[in-house]
């Protein structure tokens, strides 16, 4: 399993429009093969920052997600709202003695 934390900083005044444009992407992604969970959150104290928290069965599933039709529609609909985007992929490995 892998985790993805995708942080999106938005232009002021666009959070609600972004969330509305992302809603179909959330539904579509949750139905994708290999998706375990896919949620969108507001970052506390940063009103223009939203965070996608995702879990995938594999990197191959994540890679396929980036070209899914609902993902392409979402990116096109929100491209003028985004100031910055950071994607972190975590592939957990068991750590003993912690």
C-alpha positions as CSV (number, residue, x, y, z in Angstrom):
1,X,0.0,0.0,0.0
2,X,1.1,3.6,-0.6
3,X,-0.1,6.9,0.8
4,X,-0.4,10.2,-1.1
5,X,-0.6,13.6,0.5
6,X,-1.4,16.2,-2.2
7,X,-1.5,19.7,-0.9
8,X,-3.1,22.4,-3.1
9,X,-2.8,26.1,-2.4
10,X,-5.5,28.1,-4.1
11,X,-6.1,31.7,-5.2
12,X,-8.1,33.5,-2.6
13,X,-11.9,33.2,-3.2
14,X,-11.7,30.0,-5.2
15,X,-12.0,27.3,-2.5
16,X,-15.7,26.7,-2.9
17,X,-15.4,26.5,-6.7
18,X,-12.4,24.2,-6.4
19,X,-14.3,21.9,-4.0
20,X,-17.3,21.8,-6.4
21,X,-15.0,21.0,-9.4
22,X,-13.2,18.3,-7.3
23,X,-16.4,16.5,-6.1
24,X,-16.9,14.4,-9.3
25,X,-13.2,13.5,-9.2
26,X,-13.6,12.3,-5.6
27,X,-16.5,10.0,-6.6
28,X,-14.7,8.7,-9.7
29,X,-11.4,8.1,-7.9
30,X,-13.1,6.2,-5.1
31,X,-14.4,3.8,-7.7
32,X,-11.0,3.3,-9.3
33,X,-9.4,-0.1,-9.2
34,X,-6.7,0.0,-6.5
35,X,-8.1,2.9,-4.6
36,X,-8.5,2.3,-0.9
37,X,-9.5,5.8,0.2
38,X,-9.5,9.3,-1.3
39,X,-10.5,12.3,0.8
40,X,-10.3,16.1,0.6
41,X,-9.6,18.2,3.7
42,X,-9.2,21.9,4.6
43,X,-5.9,22.7,6.3
44,X,-6.5,24.2,9.7
45,X,-5.5,27.9,9.8
46,X,-4.8,28.1,6.1
47,X,-8.1,28.9,4.4
48,X,-6.7,28.7,0.8
49,X,-5.1,25.3,1.3
50,X,-6.8,21.9,0.7
51,X,-5.2,18.5,1.2
52,X,-6.0,15.3,-0.6
53,X,-5.3,12.2,1.5
54,X,-5.1,9.1,-0.5
55,X,-4.3,5.4,-0.1
56,X,-3.6,3.1,-3.0
57,X,-2.9,-0.6,-3.4
58,X,0.2,0.1,-5.5
59,X,2.2,2.7,-7.4
60,X,0.8,1.3,-10.7
61,X,-2.7,2.1,-9.5
62,X,-1.7,5.6,-8.6
63,X,-0.1,6.0,-12.0
64,X,-3.3,4.9,-13.8
65,X,-5.2,7.4,-11.7
66,X,-3.4,10.4,-13.2
67,X,-4.8,9.6,-16.6
68,X,-8.3,8.7,-15.5
69,X,-11.0,10.7,-17.4
70,X,-12.4,12.3,-14.2
71,X,-8.9,13.3,-13.2
72,X,-8.3,15.1,-16.5
73,X,-11.6,16.9,-16.3
74,X,-10.8,18.0,-12.7
75,X,-7.3,19.3,-13.6
76,X,-8.7,21.3,-16.6
77,X,-11.5,22.8,-14.4
78,X,-9.2,23.8,-11.6
79,X,-6.0,24.8,-13.4
80,X,-6.6,28.6,-13.1
81,X,-7.4,28.3,-9.3
82,X,-4.2,26.7,-8.2
83,X,-1.2,28.7,-7.0
84,X,0.9,25.8,-5.9
85,X,0.7,22.0,-5.7
86,X,2.9,19.6,-3.8
87,X,2.5,15.8,-4.0
88,X,4.1,13.5,-1.4
89,X,4.1,9.7,-2.0
90,X,4.9,7.6,1.0
91,X,5.6,3.9,0.5
92,X,5.7,2.6,4.1
93,X,8.2,0.0,5.1
94,X,8.0,-1.6,8.5
95,X,10.4,0.0,11.0
96,X,11.2,-2.1,14.0
97,X,12.4,-0.7,17.3
98,X,10.4,2.5,17.2
